[in-house]
Amino acid sequence: FQMFVQGHRSGERVQGGLGIGLPLAKQLLELHGGSIEAYSQGRGAGSEFTVWLPVAEDRPALTEEAVKSLPDEEGLRLGRILVVDDNIEAADTLAETLELLGQEVSVRYDGRTALEAAAQLRPDVVILDIGLPDIDGYEVARRLQVMKPRVLLVALTGWGQEKDRQLAREAGFDLHRTKPLDPRELLMAVMALQPRLGHRA
């Protein structure tokens, strides 16, 4: 369940992802108070994954202090969010999680349709994958700023080196986040930036 860890690939399966699927699954389950376990008898024997999720009765009640610390419903709303990622499952999962957290979310899977959606929807926040198949995320970000200069841009990528962060800053991104993304942390970071940047003005 570590980021970017991949199993050995045979010759006929040389293509693969970034090694983020299991860490993302683990993180999403933990957001719901659950867990995941993996078991295998060895190479060639297959794998078994066990998912644990609490029923409603098992969820611990929020303390009075915790309730007071939560933003009100209006304070949690970030406006219209556009999620752009060519990994359909990752994009849909992130969008669904954000919707569960009270956000208004639209999803697109490539740069061209993202720009078309942005022109129609005028999003307040765009969570943008860098490695898109048609137009890379850096170029999409530049075009979005021309269309709506006050949009808040979040770079979403599998790469988190300083040079990657620098490229994101140069393209106009306000935040740089590596996959898998923690939706709660993202919401808090965006909420902290919005007043300073004036994106809701």
N, C-alpha and C positions, 0 to 999 in steps of 0.2 A: 504493500500500500504506500510505498514511497514514490514521490514525484519522479517521473522520467525513467523509472525502472521498467525494463522490458525483458521478456523471456527470449530464449534462443529461437531464431526463425530458421526454418528449413529453406532449401534453395528455391522451392516453388512459392514461398511466402516471404519474399524480400521486402515487400511494402508493408508499412505499419504506421501507427500513430505516434504520438509523442510520449506515450506512457503516462497518461493522465486519467484514464478511465476509472481505474480502481480508487485512486486518491479522491477523485471527484465523488464517486459513489459513497465512499466512507464519510466525506465531509457533509454531504447532503443528509445522510442517515443521522449523523451526529447532531445536525441542526434540529432534527425531530426527536432527539433523545434516544436514538437507536444505535446500533452497531452492526458490523459485518465481520464474518470470519471466513477464512479460506482453508481448505484441506485437500491434499492430494497424496496418494500412495507413492507417487514418483513419476518419472518421465514416461509418457505414453499412457498413463493410467487415468487421464482426465482430471478435472478439478471440481470440487464441490464448494459452493458459496452459501453460507447461512446468514440470513438477514434477520435482525431482531429489531422490532419496533414496539414501543409501549402502547397499550390500549389507553383510552382516555382516563380511566380510573387510576392508572398508575402514574400519571403525570403529576409531579409535585406542584402544589399550589404556590402562586407568587406571594412573596411576603409583602406586607404593607409598604415597606421601604422600596421594594422592587417596582411595585405598581406606581408609586409616586415618581420614580425615576424615568418611567416611560414617557416619550413624547406623546402629545395628544394626536388624535387621528389626522388632523389637519397638518400637524408638524411633521408627520411621517411622509407626506406626499411630496414627491419631487417633480411633479408635472408629468409630461409625456416622455417616456423612455423608449428609445429604439435600440434593440439588440441586434447586432450584425455579426454572424459567424457562419462559415461554410460547413462546420460540423453541426448538422441539423439537430442531432440529439442533445448536444451540449447547449446549443442556442435555445431550444425549446425548454430544456430543464431549467436553465437560468431564468428564462422569461416566466415560467410557471412559479418558480420560487419567489421572484420579485412580485408577482401578482398576489401570492399568498401573503406577502408582507405589505399589501395594500397599494401597490403601484399600478399605473396604467401603462401597459407594455405592448409594443408591436415588435415583430421579428422579421428579419430578412436574411438571406443566405449568401448574398454576393454584393459586390460594391455597386454595380449598376442599379439593381433594384433598391438598394439602400438609399442611393441618391434620389431616386424617383419617390420613394416613400418619404424622405426628408422634405422634399419640396411640397408634398401634399399634407403631411402630418405636422410639420414644423416642431419637431421634438425639442424638449428642454435639455435632455441628456441623451447622448449616444454612446453605447458600449460597443466598441468596434474592434473586431479581430484584425490583426495585422496581415496574416497570411491568407488573404482572400484569393480566389482563383482567377478573377478577371482584372480588378483594379486593387492594388494593395492598399492596406489600411491607411498608410501615410498620405497617399494621394487622395483617398476618399476624405480624410480629415481636412486637407487643404481646401477641397471643393466645398465641404460643408460650411467652413468658416466664411466663404464668400456668400453662400446662400443665406446663412443665419449666423452672423458674427458672434452672437451671445450664447450659442449652444455650448454646453459643457461636454467635453470629449474625454472618454475613458479608453485608453489603449488596453486591449485584452490580447495577451500573447503567451506562448509557451516559453519565451526567452526573457530572462530577467537580468542580463548583464548590464553594466553601467553604459556601455555603448548603445544598447537597445533603449535604455531610458533616455539617453541623449537624443537619439533619432526621434523618439516620440515627442520630446520637448520641442525639437526643431520643427516638427510637423504641426505643432499647435495643440497637442494633447495637454489637458489639465491634470490628468492622473494616469499612471502606468501601473497595471496590475497583471500578475502572472496567473496562468491557469493552474489548478482550479480556483475559481473566484469565490471568496466568502461574501455572499450577498449582504449580510448584516454589516460587515466592515465597510463594504462599498457604499451602502446607504449613508452611514455615518460620515464617511469621508466626503461624499458629495454634499451632504447637508452642511458640513463645515465650510465648504468652498463657495456655495451658492451666494450667501450674503456678500462675501468679499468680492466676487467676480461680477455681481449684479446680474446674474443670468435670469432672475425672475422679474427683473424690472420691466 
